[in-house]
């Protein structure tokens, strides 16, 4: 799968901009604030229908404009696929494939597999469990439509149950039968999601460890640990047991929406005990493992975006990472950096065709 061309209209800081890309390596270079990351984010937008950095759609429209359009021409399975994402103020976002709008955005997820590695990934370490759950969900959803459907349905039922708990508190009432309906639905969707997350991590963790070993030369032992209420009991039992707590809190305190993933180095949290370099290597290993997993599931080489890859990593370690992608196991690569010479020196080591785009 190759992104052949990209065009942007009123997207972030761009009025109008077009690119014709190399099939292998594309380097977007220029000073800070010039829009390098925005180009990569536009490519991300075409795969996921949303920004990696700012999920509020209208905030990606250029200032003082009413809309943005991102168009991409892909070559996939020897066929041209034209993808367009457009947002107009006051209207719903539209995602089109070959001129036809999707009824459900979720139908598009996974069609254009993509992995991004960015300094913003540090949120996976420093932010709350919600960020790490989204990571797990985004990886599984790219190859499992049923999982994505169950996740959407679980979140809808969860919102309804939470609204009911607020209603009970506000009206000083309680209906056991009504809450039981939501408990049953959460249990069904939650059990399926938990099983798939657990199965995914059993497969994913060895890939991740192998990637970390390659990046760090086997210097440290790292762990990913899946934490879930459902290891204790089935969700229906947990919901019934915690009902008094939920009534007091006015929201659902147990379930797969509380799942987390612990990031450890030498049996300690990497957030507290890992150096910046170790944290960066950890995150890159995580994302390269994501690449490996998605490729195995989809049979397609995902597009790989390396945003500001030199951030907190020296050139030798960057060269090591670029060499990892210097074979047929990887597809198309996009790199952003502030120093054109530095980028080109590293890229020349890998004997692949490349294109430099100076903004």
N, C-alpha and C positions, 0 to 999 in steps of 0.2 A: 504494500500500500504506500503510495507516494502522493504528497501534496505538491502539485505541479505549479499552482499559482494562487496568489492571495490578493484580494483588493479590499481596501478599507475606505469607508465614507463616514465622516463625522465620528470616528471611533476614538474616544479618549482625546489625545492631543493632535490627531491627524485630521486634516480637512479631507484629503483624498490621497491615497497612496497605493501603489501596486508593486507586486514582486513576482518574478519568475524564478522558481527555486531549483537548486541542484538536487538530483535524486539521492545523493548521499549526505553531504555535510554542508550546512548553511550557517555562516557566522554573521550575526547582527551586531555591529560594533559602533561605538560613538560615545560621546560624553554622557555623564549622568544627567537624567532629566530629559533626554532627547526622544525617548519613547521606545527603547530597545525591548524592555519587558512588555510593553503594550503590544508589540508585534507578536511575541510569544503567546500573550494572553488571548489575542485574536484567534490564534490557531487552536488554543485550548477551547475557546468559545465554540468553534465549529464542531468539536467533538462532544462537548457536554451541554451546549446551549446556554452556558453561563460563564462568567468570569471566574478565574481561579482566585483573584485577589479582592474583588468587590462584587458580592452576590446581588447587590441592588442594581437591577438592570439599567434603570434610567441614569444612574450615576456614571455609566460608561459612555454616555452621549457627550460629545464635545460641548463645552460651554457655549451657551447662547444659540444652540441648534435644537431642532425638534426631534431628531431621529438619528440612529446609526444603522449602517448595513455592513456586514462582513460576508464576503463571498470567497469560497475556496473551490478550486477544481482539483479533484483527486483522480488517481489511476488506481483502481482496486479490482483485482481479479480480471485484468485486461479490459476493464470497462471504465469509461469516464463517469464520475459521479460529481454533480454540482451541488454544493451545500451552501445555503445562505441563512444567516441569522440576522433578523432585523428587530429593532425596538423603536417604537414611536411613543412619545409622551402621551399619557392618557389612554393608551391602547395596549392590548395584550402582545406579548412577544410572539414572533412568528419564526419557526424553523422550517425551512423547505429543503427537500431533496429532489433534485431534477425538476424544479418548478412546482412541485406539489407539497403543500403544507402538511405537516404532521398533525393528526388529531390529538395525540398524546405525546408530550416531549419524551416520556420514558421509552417510547418505541425507538427513539434515535440512539439512546445510550448503548454503547458497545459496538455501534456500527463502524466508528472510526477510532479504534483503540489508541490510547495516548497516555504517556506518563510524563509528568513534569517534575524536575528537581530544581528547587528554588530556595533562596534564603528564608522565604516565608514558611518553609516546611518546619522551621524551628518551633512553630506553634504546636506541632505534634508533641514536642517535649514539654514546653512550658505552659501550654493552655490546659483546660479541663478535659474530662473524659469524652465530651461531645466531639472534639476534634479528632480523637483517635478512633471513635466509632465511625465517624464519617469516612475516615481512611479505609477501614475494613469494608464498609458498605460500598464505597466507590470501586474497590477492586473486585468484589464478588459480583456487583451489579453489571459490570461490563461484559460478563459472560453468562449471567443467570437472570433471565427475565422474571421467572417465578419469584426469586428472592426479592427483586425490586418491587414487584407487585405486593408481596406479603408485607414488606417494610412500609410501603405507602399506606396499606390498609391498617397495619398495626398503629401507625402514628395517628391516623384518623380516629380510630377507636379510643386510643389513649387520650386524645384531645376531648372526645365526647365524655369519657369517664371523668376526666378532670373538671369539665364544665358541670357535670352532675354533682360532684363532690362540693363544688362551690355553691350550687343551687341548694343542696341539703343544708349547708352551713348558714346560708342567707335566710332560709325559710324555717330553720330549726326543725327539720324533718329528716326522715330516712326511709328508704324503700329497699329492702333486702333483695326482692325479686328483680328489680330494675338493675341494680348493681351487678347481680349475678349474670345477667345477659352480657354485659361488657366484660366481666371476668372470663366467661367462656370464650368470647371472641379473642381477647388478648392472649389467652392460654393457647388457642389453636395457632394463631399467627406467630406468637412468641416462641413456641416450641420449634416450629419450622426454622425460624431465623436463628435461634440458638444452635440447633443441630448443624446448620450450614456454616455458621461462624466457626464453630468448633472444628468441623471437618476441614474448612479452609485453612485455619491456623496450624493444624497438624501437618498439612502439606506445605504451607508457606514458611514456617519457622526454619526448617532445615535449609531451604533455599536462601533465606535471609542470612543465616549463620555462615553459609558458604561464601556469600557475597562479601560479608564483613571481613571474613578471614583473608579474602583476596585483596581487599582495599588496605587492610591494616597489617598485612604480612603475618597474620596469626598471633599478634602480640597480646590481645585481650580476649577474655571470654564474655560473650554477650548473650542476653536472654530476652525473649518476648514471652510474657505470661498473660494468658487470657483470664480475666476475672468476670464472673457473672453470678447473679443471684440464683440462676437455674442449676448451678452445680449443687446447691443445697437441697432443692425440692422442685416439683413442678410448679409452674407459675400460678395455676388456679389455687393451690394450697397456700402459696405465699401471699396472694392477694387477699384471701379470706383471713389469714392469720394477722395481716397488717391493716385490717379495715379501720380499726379505731385510730391508729396512727394517721392513716390517709384522711380520715374525717377531720382530724385536728389540723393537719397540714393543708387540707383542701387540694391535694394533688396526689398522684399515684407514686408511692415511694419505692416500689420494687418492680423489677421487670427488665427486659433486655435493653430498655432505654437508659439503664444505669450501667450497662457493661463497660469494661475498660480494658486497656492493654498496658501492662507494666513494661517499661523500657529499663533494662538493667545492664550494668557492666560490672564484672567481677562481683556479682551478687548484690550490688548496691544500685539505687536509682541513678540513672545517667544524668538526670536533671540536676542532682546535687553533687555527684562525684565524678562526672565526666568532664574532661577539658573541652574547649570549643572545637578543637580538631577532632576529638573522639565523637562528640555529638554530631558534627557534620558528617563524619564517616559513617556513623550509625544511620543517619537519615538517608544518605546516598545508598547504602546497602539495602535499606528498607525499600527505596524506590526502584533500585535495580531488580530486587526480588519481585516487586510488583510487576515490572516489565516481563520477567521470566514467566511468572504465573499467568499473566494475561495472554502472552504469546502461546503458552502451552494450551490454554483453554480455547483460544480463538483460532489458532493456526495462522495468525497474521502477526507480522512484526509491528508492534505499536510504534507510532511516531514518538521520538524522545526529545523533550525540551530541556535544555540545561541553561537555566537562568542565572547569570552572574556566578558561574561555577567556580571562579577563582576566589570568591568571597570566603575568607578564613581557611583557604587551602593553598599550600605552596604549589609551584609549577610542577614539581616532580610528582606530587600526588594527583594533580589534575591530569598530567600525562599518563599516569597509571590508569586513571578512569577512562580517558579517551582510548587507550589501548584495549581496554576491555570491550569497547564497542567497535574495534577495528577488525571485524570479521563478518561473515555472512549471517551470523546469528542476530545482528542488529540491522535495522532498516535505515530510515531517514532520521537525521540528527540536526537539531537547531541549537545553536549556542549564542548567548549574548555576553558581551564583555566590553569594558571601557578601553582596553588596550589592544588595538588591532595587531601590532607586531607580536605581542605575547601570545595571542590566540593563534596567529598564523604559524608561529614557531612550533607550537604544540601539535597543531593539525597536520603539519608537514611530516611529522613522525609516523603517521598512520597509513600513508600510501593509499588514500582514497580521494576521489574527486571532491572538490569543495568550491564554494562561492563565498566571497566576502561582500557584505552589504554595509556600507558606511552611511549612517544617518546623520 
